[in-house]
Amino acid sequence: METKLTIDTSRVDPEGEELEGEVDCVDLDEPFVKPFGGVRYVLHIQVFGSELLVRGRLEQDFDLVCSRCGPEVDLTEELRESIILALPTYPVCDETCPGVEQTVEMPSDDRWNVLDNLNKQGEKHGKS
């Protein structure tokens, strides 16, 4: 398919000529208009001295975005967030998973002993 529609005016018959064909789509550089397919044309061309008269019909297929609905909306980030929120917080291979076997025993934490002693002192004085 041709990319341009050009006419060599020096070769046009003095009585005029009919041209019919298709050229690559014309990009209108409009965000709401997406052309697809080629531009189909049927043209009658005549040369009058230094003037060129072109009459005919052009056809082009377009996808149009509704002018009431507004521009396209990119939902990629919302889709990503929805997927992340739907994933389990702490995934496991199955419900009976024992987890990683600990080979090193954790040292005891003596900081909690103070709280245990407070509770025992309260019991001695009749407080609960």
Contacts in CASP RR format, 6 or more apart in sequence:
PFRMAT RR
TARGET T0000
AUTHOR 0000-0000-0000
METHOD contacts of the structure
MODEL  1
METKLTIDTSRVDPEGEELEGEVDCVDLDEPFVKPFGGVRYVLHIQVFGS
ELLVRGRLEQDFDLVCSRCGPEVDLTEELRESIILALPTYPVCDETCPGV
EQTVEMPSDDRWNVLDNLNKQGEKHGKS
1 22 0 8 1.000
1 23 0 8 1.000
1 24 0 8 1.000
1 38 0 8 1.000
2 22 0 8 1.000
2 23 0 8 1.000
2 24 0 8 1.000
3 23 0 8 1.000
3 24 0 8 1.000
4 23 0 8 1.000
5 23 0 8 1.000
5 39 0 8 1.000
5 41 0 8 1.000
7 19 0 8 1.000
7 45 0 8 1.000
7 52 0 8 1.000
7 54 0 8 1.000
9 47 0 8 1.000
9 52 0 8 1.000
12 45 0 8 1.000
12 46 0 8 1.000
12 47 0 8 1.000
14 47 0 8 1.000
15 46 0 8 1.000
16 44 0 8 1.000
16 45 0 8 1.000
16 46 0 8 1.000
16 47 0 8 1.000
17 44 0 8 1.000
17 45 0 8 1.000
17 46 0 8 1.000
18 42 0 8 1.000
18 43 0 8 1.000
18 44 0 8 1.000
18 45 0 8 1.000
19 41 0 8 1.000
19 42 0 8 1.000
19 43 0 8 1.000
19 44 0 8 1.000
19 45 0 8 1.000
20 41 0 8 1.000
20 42 0 8 1.000
20 43 0 8 1.000
21 40 0 8 1.000
21 41 0 8 1.000
21 42 0 8 1.000
22 38 0 8 1.000
22 39 0 8 1.000
22 40 0 8 1.000
22 41 0 8 1.000
23 38 0 8 1.000
23 39 0 8 1.000
23 41 0 8 1.000
24 38 0 8 1.000
24 39 0 8 1.000
25 35 0 8 1.000
25 36 0 8 1.000
25 37 0 8 1.000
25 38 0 8 1.000
25 39 0 8 1.000
25 60 0 8 1.000
26 35 0 8 1.000
26 39 0 8 1.000
26 60 0 8 1.000
27 35 0 8 1.000
28 35 0 8 1.000
31 65 0 8 1.000
31 71 0 8 1.000
31 72 0 8 1.000
32 64 0 8 1.000
32 65 0 8 1.000
32 67 0 8 1.000
32 70 0 8 1.000
32 71 0 8 1.000
33 62 0 8 1.000
33 63 0 8 1.000
33 64 0 8 1.000
33 65 0 8 1.000
34 62 0 8 1.000
34 63 0 8 1.000
34 64 0 8 1.000
34 65 0 8 1.000
35 60 0 8 1.000
35 61 0 8 1.000
35 62 0 8 1.000
35 63 0 8 1.000
36 61 0 8 1.000
36 62 0 8 1.000
36 63 0 8 1.000
37 60 0 8 1.000
37 61 0 8 1.000
38 60 0 8 1.000
38 61 0 8 1.000
39 58 0 8 1.000
39 59 0 8 1.000
39 60 0 8 1.000
40 58 0 8 1.000
40 59 0 8 1.000
40 60 0 8 1.000
41 56 0 8 1.000
41 57 0 8 1.000
41 58 0 8 1.000
41 59 0 8 1.000
42 56 0 8 1.000
42 57 0 8 1.000
43 54 0 8 1.000
43 55 0 8 1.000
43 56 0 8 1.000
43 57 0 8 1.000
44 54 0 8 1.000
44 55 0 8 1.000
44 56 0 8 1.000
45 52 0 8 1.000
45 53 0 8 1.000
45 54 0 8 1.000
46 52 0 8 1.000
46 53 0 8 1.000
47 53 0 8 1.000
65 71 0 8 1.000
65 72 0 8 1.000
92 99 0 8 1.000
122 128 0 8 1.000
END
